[in-house]
Amino acid sequence: MKRISKSPLKMKKIKLLRFGRDFKPDQQVILRDYLAIERTRLANERTLLSYIRSSLYLLLGAIALYQLKEFANFKYLALTAIVFSVVFFVIGIYRFTLLKKSLKRVYYKSEEKEANDQED
């Protein structure tokens, strides 16, 4: 068989569950931007708490379904709810840490740029 291209076929990496944004500040952070960062940080914490709350509610529902003796098929539903509970918790922690790192990067890059501008 003839090879069509000289280079081997390159597969692109598919990034699943990529929630981050690649934002690079080009100016210093002013008060309005600093307050927006703080507001975003607090919203990020609220979102994490809602993921944890949803996870705990699913866990409680799974425990209740598991304890029903009359319905044997509900045990499978309870196990499914436990799996989704763990998935919600992991996704919440993952998104929280990703956005937290992103906010730190934005804030500290702008601080470094401001310090470099003052030195020049």
Backbone as numpy.savetxt, mean C-alpha at the origin, in Angstrom:
# Nx Ny Nz CAx CAy CAz Cx Cy Cz
14.80 -23.61 -37.47 13.98 -22.42 -37.47 14.84 -21.18 -37.47
14.42 -20.20 -38.21 15.16 -18.95 -38.28 14.80 -18.04 -37.13
15.80 -17.38 -36.64 15.58 -16.40 -35.58 15.27 -15.05 -36.21
14.20 -14.43 -35.81 13.79 -13.16 -36.41 14.62 -12.01 -35.88
14.83 -11.96 -34.60 15.62 -10.88 -34.03 16.91 -11.45 -33.47
17.93 -10.62 -33.43 19.23 -11.06 -32.94 19.26 -11.19 -31.43
18.52 -10.35 -30.76 18.51 -10.41 -29.30 17.41 -11.36 -28.84
17.65 -12.04 -27.72 16.60 -12.93 -27.22 15.38 -12.13 -26.77
14.29 -12.81 -26.74 13.04 -12.18 -26.35 13.10 -11.76 -24.89
12.86 -10.51 -24.64 12.90 -10.00 -23.27 11.49 -9.87 -22.75
11.26 -10.42 -21.61 9.96 -10.32 -20.97 9.97 -9.13 -20.02
8.98 -8.29 -20.12 8.88 -7.17 -19.19 8.34 -7.66 -17.87
8.88 -7.10 -16.81 8.39 -7.46 -15.48 7.04 -6.81 -15.27
6.10 -7.60 -14.85 4.78 -7.07 -14.52 4.79 -6.79 -13.03
4.55 -5.56 -12.68 4.55 -5.19 -11.27 3.13 -5.25 -10.74
2.83 -6.32 -10.06 1.52 -6.45 -9.46 1.48 -5.70 -8.15
0.34 -5.20 -7.79 0.13 -4.48 -6.54 1.07 -3.29 -6.39
1.31 -2.60 -7.49 2.14 -1.40 -7.41 1.21 -0.22 -7.19
1.25 0.31 -5.99 0.36 1.41 -5.64 1.10 2.73 -5.55
2.40 2.72 -5.70 3.21 3.91 -5.46 3.16 4.89 -6.61
3.59 6.08 -6.32 3.69 7.13 -7.32 5.14 7.62 -7.31
5.65 7.89 -8.48 7.01 8.40 -8.58 6.94 9.91 -8.77
6.88 10.63 -7.68 6.78 12.08 -7.70 8.10 12.64 -7.21
8.67 13.58 -7.98 9.92 14.19 -7.58 9.70 15.70 -7.47
9.88 16.24 -6.29 9.65 17.68 -6.13 10.75 18.48 -6.81
10.38 19.58 -7.43 11.36 20.42 -8.09 11.58 21.74 -7.35
10.83 21.97 -6.31 10.98 23.18 -5.53 10.98 22.83 -4.05
11.27 23.84 -3.25 11.25 23.61 -1.81 9.81 23.47 -1.31
9.67 22.82 -0.18 8.34 22.62 0.40 7.97 23.88 1.18
6.87 24.51 0.77 6.40 25.68 1.50 5.35 25.22 2.50
4.83 26.14 3.29 3.90 25.78 4.35 2.67 25.06 3.81
2.12 25.54 2.72 0.94 24.90 2.14 1.24 23.45 1.75
2.41 23.22 1.15 2.78 21.86 0.76 3.06 21.00 1.98
3.67 21.59 3.00 3.94 20.83 4.23 2.63 20.39 4.88
1.64 21.29 4.91 0.34 20.93 5.47 -0.36 19.87 4.62
-0.17 19.93 3.31 -0.75 18.89 2.44 -0.10 17.54 2.71
1.21 17.54 2.96 1.91 16.29 3.28 1.39 15.74 4.60
1.20 16.60 5.59 0.67 16.15 6.89 -0.75 15.61 6.75
-1.56 16.28 5.94 -2.93 15.82 5.71 -2.93 14.45 5.03
-2.02 14.27 4.08 -1.91 12.98 3.40 -1.43 11.90 4.36
-0.50 12.25 5.25 0.01 11.29 6.22 -1.11 10.84 7.16
-1.92 11.78 7.62 -3.04 11.42 8.50 -4.09 10.59 7.76
-4.33 10.91 6.50 -5.27 10.11 5.70 -4.74 8.70 5.50
-3.42 8.59 5.36 -2.80 7.28 5.22 -3.00 6.44 6.49
-2.87 7.08 7.65 -3.09 6.37 8.91 -4.55 5.94 9.06
-5.47 6.82 8.66 -6.89 6.46 8.72 -7.20 5.29 7.81
-6.59 5.29 6.64 -6.81 4.18 5.70 -6.27 2.88 6.27
-5.11 2.93 6.92 -4.56 1.73 7.55 -5.51 1.21 8.62
-6.03 2.11 9.43 -6.95 1.69 10.48 -8.24 1.10 9.90
-8.69 1.61 8.77 -9.90 1.03 8.16 -9.61 -0.35 7.59
-8.41 -0.57 7.05 -8.04 -1.91 6.61 -8.00 -2.87 7.79
-7.44 -2.43 8.91 -7.37 -3.28 10.10 -8.77 -3.57 10.62
-9.63 -2.55 10.63 -11.01 -2.74 11.09 -11.75 -3.75 10.21
-11.60 -3.62 8.90 -12.25 -4.57 7.99 -11.72 -5.98 8.19
-10.43 -6.08 8.41 -9.83 -7.38 8.65 -10.36 -8.02 9.93
-10.48 -7.22 10.98 -10.99 -7.76 12.24 -12.47 -8.15 12.14
-13.26 -7.37 11.41 -14.67 -7.73 11.22 -14.80 -9.04 10.44
-13.98 -9.21 9.43 -14.00 -10.47 8.69 -13.58 -11.63 9.58
-12.60 -11.40 10.44 -12.16 -12.45 11.36 -13.26 -12.81 12.34
-13.95 -11.80 12.88 -15.06 -12.08 13.80 -16.20 -12.83 13.09
-16.50 -12.44 11.87 -17.52 -13.15 11.10 -17.11 -14.59 10.82
-15.83 -14.80 10.55 -15.35 -16.16 10.30 -15.46 -17.02 11.55
-15.15 -16.45 12.70 -15.27 -17.20 13.96 -16.73 -17.55 14.23
-17.63 -16.61 13.97 -19.06 -16.87 14.18 -19.57 -17.96 13.23
-19.14 -17.90 11.97 -19.57 -18.93 11.01 -18.99 -20.29 11.35
-17.78 -20.30 11.87 -17.13 -21.57 12.21 -17.82 -22.26 13.39
-18.41 -21.46 14.28 -19.03 -22.03 15.48 -20.45 -22.54 15.23
-21.01 -22.28 14.06 -22.34 -22.81 13.76 -22.25 -24.31 13.49
-22.87 -25.09 14.33 -22.77 -26.55 14.23 -23.77 -27.13 13.23
-24.90 -26.46 13.01 -25.95 -27.01 12.17 -25.58 -27.01 10.69
-24.73 -26.08 10.29 -24.39 -25.92 8.88 -22.92 -26.27 8.66
-22.68 -27.43 8.09 -21.30 -27.89 7.88 -20.61 -27.11 6.76
-21.38 -26.65 5.78 -20.77 -25.94 4.66 -20.28 -24.55 5.05
-20.72 -24.03 6.14 -20.27 -22.71 6.57 -18.82 -22.71 7.03
-18.27 -23.88 7.33 -16.86 -23.94 7.74 -15.96 -23.51 6.59
-16.34 -23.87 5.36 -15.55 -23.44 4.20 -15.66 -21.93 4.01
-16.83 -21.41 4.23 -17.02 -19.96 4.15 -16.22 -19.25 5.24
-16.14 -19.86 6.42 -15.36 -19.29 7.52 -13.87 -19.28 7.17
-13.38 -20.35 6.57 -11.97 -20.39 6.17 -11.68 -19.36 5.08
-12.62 -19.18 4.17 -12.47 -18.16 3.13 -12.43 -16.77 3.75
-13.27 -16.52 4.73 -13.28 -15.21 5.40 -11.98 -14.98 6.15
-11.40 -16.02 6.74 -10.11 -15.88 7.42 -9.02 -15.52 6.42
-9.04 -16.18 5.27 -8.04 -15.88 4.24 -8.17 -14.43 3.78
-9.40 -13.99 3.52 -9.59 -12.60 3.11 -9.23 -11.62 4.22
-9.42 -12.00 5.44 -9.03 -11.16 6.57 -7.52 -10.93 6.57
-6.78 -11.99 6.37 -5.32 -11.88 6.33 -4.88 -11.06 5.11
-5.54 -11.28 3.98 -5.20 -10.53 2.76 -5.46 -9.04 2.97
-6.59 -8.67 3.55 -6.88 -7.26 3.83 -5.82 -6.66 4.73
-5.43 -7.39 5.76 -4.44 -6.88 6.71 -3.09 -6.66 6.02
-2.66 -7.62 5.21 -1.36 -7.51 4.53 -1.38 -6.37 3.51
-2.45 -6.25 2.74 -2.53 -5.16 1.77 -2.53 -3.81 2.47
-3.24 -3.71 3.59 -3.26 -2.45 4.34 -1.88 -2.06 4.84
-1.15 -3.00 5.41 0.20 -2.72 5.89 1.12 -2.36 4.73
0.99 -3.08 3.62 1.83 -2.82 2.45 1.60 -1.42 1.90
0.34 -1.05 1.72 0.04 0.28 1.18 0.47 1.38 2.14
0.30 1.15 3.44 0.70 2.14 4.44 2.20 2.39 4.37
3.00 1.33 4.36 4.46 1.51 4.33 4.92 2.11 3.01
4.27 1.73 1.91 4.65 2.28 0.62 4.42 3.78 0.56
3.26 4.23 1.00 2.97 5.66 0.97 3.81 6.42 1.99
4.08 5.80 3.13 4.90 6.45 4.14 6.32 6.69 3.61
6.88 5.69 2.93 8.22 5.86 2.34 8.20 6.93 1.26
7.13 6.94 0.46 7.02 7.92 -0.61 6.94 9.34 -0.05
6.16 9.53 1.02 6.06 10.85 1.63 7.39 11.29 2.24
8.09 10.37 2.87 9.40 10.71 3.42 10.36 11.11 2.32
10.33 10.37 1.21 11.22 10.68 0.10 10.93 12.07 -0.46
9.67 12.39 -0.64 9.29 13.70 -1.17 9.74 14.81 -0.23
9.49 14.63 1.06 9.82 15.67 2.02 11.33 15.86 2.14
12.07 14.76 2.26 13.51 14.89 2.46 14.24 15.32 1.21
13.75 14.94 0.02 14.38 15.43 -1.20 14.21 16.93 -1.34
13.05 17.42 -0.96 12.84 18.87 -1.05 13.70 19.59 -0.02
13.89 18.99 1.16 14.76 19.59 2.18 16.21 19.62 1.70
16.67 18.54 1.06 18.03 18.50 0.54 18.22 19.54 -0.55
17.22 19.67 -1.42 17.30 20.66 -2.49 17.35 22.07 -1.92
16.58 22.32 -0.88 16.58 23.63 -0.23 17.94 23.91 0.39
18.54 22.92 1.04 19.86 23.10 1.66 20.93 23.34 0.60
20.84 22.63 -0.52 21.81 22.84 -1.60 21.65 24.21 -2.23
20.43 24.70 -2.35 20.19 26.03 -2.91 20.74 27.12 -2.00
20.66 26.92 -0.69 21.16 27.91 0.25 22.69 27.94 0.26
23.33 26.80 0.01 24.79 26.75 -0.02 25.34 27.46 -1.24
24.63 27.39 -2.35 25.11 27.99 -3.61 24.93 29.46 -3.65
